[in-house]
Amino acid sequence: SGASAACNAWPLCGGGFSFSFDQLASVQLLHRALAGLIGLLVIGSVLSVLRRLRHQPAVRTTVALTLAALAFQVAVGAAVVTLHLPAPLRALHLALAAAVWAGTVVLAVIVQRLSPHPALPQRGRETDVVRRPARDVVLDYVSLAKPRIIPLLLITALGGMMMAQRGWPQTGLVVLTLLGGALAAAGAGAINCWIDRDLDRAMLRTRRRPLPDGRIAPRPALLYGIGLGVAAFLVLAFWVNPLAATLAISGLLFYVLIYSLWLKRSTVQNIVIGGAAGAVPPMVGWAAVTHRLDLTAIYLFAVIFLWTPPHFWALALRLRGDYARAQVPMLPVVHGEAAARRQIVVYTLVLVGLTLGVVATGILGIVYLAGAVLLGGMFIGLALATWRSRRQRWSRWLFDYSIAYLGLLFAVMVVDRMVGRL
């Protein structure tokens, strides 16, 4: 019918709230609307199965792969439109649709072959939700979003924006981008709490969270997280740009589907690979300003990707007993504290090497180099102290410093780019 070429923007033909479409464009939008409804049906169906059979490894893996295929199919579909229908992407779009269908079929077969009355663990107190003051309920929902993590993510997103602009972008764009980023991070945190409620119940540090403690029921918590994610996508897609929205929602989906559902429970490399989710915000910020990605955006991603393992392993050293109790295969639990301390040093050296070596590309200059040397030297010093000493205070100091390091490093990057503009 030719409708596939009738819209050259996404998610709507005008790239925003424009509804003046011709007949072919209406066919294209109908396709997108139906695809969206089917996608929601798939998500609801597989999550319903996961909720009932979440302790079956085959179910968890199939759900994760199916939802990942669905997410990437949406992203590729957006790329097909905005890149003017390249044949390879159109083929990939169809292949991913087939993968989603195959995933739902496989899931149905797995569920059918399971016992009709599988032995599910006792829900304990998680469904014993009683009426409580509204203020307490609101605070519990806020805590589900893991608000302590969000500021650092927003700092890196803002850093990406300011580096792209070489200064302060339009205030409205900053507000909308950070709002969308905060909603995406909050949604990811809430869904992660829903997925990890069995682990949280086993860990001393987390057993008082709202879900394992029974203060919030699982289903409202999941819907809350999904709602935040949808709101994030809409804010970014309509008022920033589709690329920023796609990146943000891809980070959310990678975190909850690949890391939380799969990697965290199955491999000692969970943090190494899962760090990709936390490395997305500066790319979102960069895309918000430039509408594209380039080498600088990839560099910002790489910095956070390499920063994540030493940052998180420093925490895991202190919480080794908790992770062992919950049977989470963190590096200190599986290979011991000595191996974790060595890997902290290795990743810190690689990270600092990257932050210094980027100057040779011309992306950043002498102001940044001076700051990166100072900040990186302190990071290496604390990593070496953590390696040599068994005292927990060093890992605690390393963890705390790593947070400051990332924020300050991005600040130095921004200052260098602004100075270079003068």
Protein Blocks (a to p, Z undefined) as FASTA:
>chain_A
ZZmmmpccdfbfnopacfbdcfklmmmmmmmmmmmmmmmmmmmmmmmmmmmmmmpmklmm
mmmmmmmmmmmmmmmmmmmmmnoopaklmmmmmmmmmmmmmmmmmmmmmmmmpcfbdcdd
dekjmlmccdddfklmmmmmmmmnommlmmmmmmmmmmmmmmmnopacdfklmmmmmmmm
mmmmmmmmmmmmmmmmmmmmmpmklmmgmklnopacfklmmmmmmmmmmmmmmmmmmmmc
fklmmmmmmmmmmmmmmmmmmmmmmpcklmmmmmmmmmmmmmmmmmmmnopacfklmmmm
mmmmmmmmmmmmmmmmmmmmmmmmnopacfklmnojklmmmmmmmmmmmmmmmmmmmmmn
omacfklmmmmmmmmmmmmmmmmmmmmpmcfklmmmmmmmmmmmmmmmmmmmmmmmmmmm
ZZ
